[in-house]
Amino acid sequence: NKRETRTWEITVRNTNRQSLNLRLEDQLPISMNKDIELEPLDYSGGDYNKETGRVTWKLKLGPSEEKKLRLAFAIKYPKDKRVFID
């Protein structure tokens, strides 16, 4: 088997003069092929739904505040297969 890791860093910045509440959503891939396994590694405290792959963060940002979130997963698949991740 082959194993690959993918990581993204998401930066969220409040450019307003007031605090704001923000709901941010992203999604990890889901495999319908039993030979391809996905393992979530890091989602910075967001809520992860295993069935849909959706990660949801509920954030409160003060004026001019910036937060960095990480989204990472590992994918394991047979060597003879090709897997494309965008």
RAKAFEN-V932100 format. One record per run of one state. SS is the DSSP state (H for helix, E for strand, L for the rest). FROM is the first residue (numbers start at 1). TO is the last residue. Records with the same first field share a line. If there is no record, write none. Layout:
SS=FROM-TO / FROM-TO
This chain:
L=1-1 / 14-19 / 28-36 / 43-46 / 49-53 / 62-65 / 78-86
E=2-13 / 20-27 / 37-42 / 47-48 / 54-61 / 66-77
